[in-house]
Amino acid sequence: MSYQWPGNIRELKNAVERAVMLAAGDVLDVADFSFLAIEDEERPLQFKIPGATIQEIEKEAILRTLDHVGGSTTAAAKMLNMSVRKIQYKLKEYRTLDARTARAGL
């Protein structure tokens, strides 16, 4: 509630939708909005290159691009030269993997 929202209502709507899509549980909490806390340029990679898998690099590219375009899968797809459906599929895949990880306590 203390976050000073810098964008417009469309960007807020996109941020909430992204948090819902990536949330591991049924209820959103502050951690589900962690992508808002730090600008892309300041957020360090969660892995090292070389040493990261292609899947890790792809996930980071998709999520950072979505952050950059305010959550628009259409704009992200154009930037990444991917289909919108592919990005939507990947987001669903990430949500499923995050939920499994949360249930496993990892």
C-alpha positions in Angstrom: 0.0 0.0 0.0 3.0 2.3 0.5 4.3 1.8 -3.0 4.2 5.1 -5.0 2.7 4.0 -8.3 4.6 5.8 -11.1 2.4 4.6 -14.0 -1.1 4.9 -15.2 -4.1 2.6 -14.5 -3.3 0.4 -17.5 0.2 -0.3 -16.1 -1.3 -1.0 -12.7 -3.8 -3.4 -14.2 -1.0 -5.2 -16.1 1.1 -5.4 -12.9 -1.8 -7.0 -11.0 -2.5 -9.4 -13.8 1.2 -10.4 -14.0 1.3 -11.0 -10.2 -1.8 -13.2 -10.5 -0.3 -15.2 -13.3 3.0 -15.8 -11.5 1.6 -16.2 -8.0 2.4 -19.5 -6.4 -0.6 -19.5 -4.0 -4.2 -18.5 -4.1 -3.7 -15.2 -2.3 -1.4 -12.4 -3.5 1.1 -11.0 -1.1 3.9 -8.4 -1.3 6.4 -11.0 -2.7 4.2 -11.5 -5.8 4.9 -7.9 -6.7 8.7 -8.1 -6.2 9.2 -7.3 -9.8 8.1 -3.7 -9.1 10.7 -3.0 -6.4 13.8 -2.6 -8.6 14.2 -1.3 -12.1 15.4 -3.9 -14.7 18.8 -2.3 -15.0 19.4 -2.6 -11.3 18.0 -6.1 -10.8 20.9 -8.6 -10.8 20.5 -11.8 -12.7 19.6 -14.8 -10.5 22.1 -16.9 -12.3 25.6 -16.7 -13.9 26.4 -16.8 -17.6 28.1 -19.1 -18.5 26.5 -21.7 -16.4 22.8 -20.8 -16.8 20.5 -23.1 -18.8 18.7 -21.8 -21.9 15.4 -22.2 -20.0 16.7 -19.8 -17.2 17.9 -17.3 -19.8 14.6 -17.5 -21.7 12.5 -17.0 -18.5 14.6 -14.0 -17.5 14.3 -12.5 -21.0 10.5 -12.9 -21.1 9.9 -11.6 -17.6 12.2 -8.6 -17.9 10.7 -7.8 -21.3 7.2 -8.0 -19.8 8.3 -5.6 -17.0 9.7 -3.2 -19.6 6.5 -3.1 -21.7 4.2 -2.9 -18.6 3.0 -6.4 -18.9 1.8 -6.4 -22.5 2.3 -9.8 -24.0 1.7 -8.4 -27.5 4.5 -5.8 -27.1 6.8 -8.4 -25.4 6.1 -10.9 -28.2 7.1 -8.3 -30.9 10.3 -7.4 -29.0 11.3 -11.0 -28.5 10.2 -12.2 -32.0 7.9 -14.7 -30.4 4.2 -15.4 -30.7 1.8 -14.1 -28.0 0.6 -17.6 -27.4 4.2 -18.8 -26.8 4.6 -16.1 -24.1 1.3 -17.0 -22.5 2.2 -20.7 -22.6 5.6 -19.9 -20.9 3.9 -17.8 -18.2 1.6 -20.6 -17.4 4.6 -23.0 -17.3 6.5 -20.7 -14.9 3.4 -20.4 -12.7 3.1 -24.2 -12.5 6.8 -24.6 -11.7 6.7 -21.9 -9.0 3.7 -23.6 -7.4 5.4 -27.0 -7.4 8.5 -25.4 -5.9 6.4 -23.6 -3.2 4.6 -26.9 -2.3 7.9 -28.7 -2.1 9.3 -26.1 0.3 12.2 -25.2 -2.0 
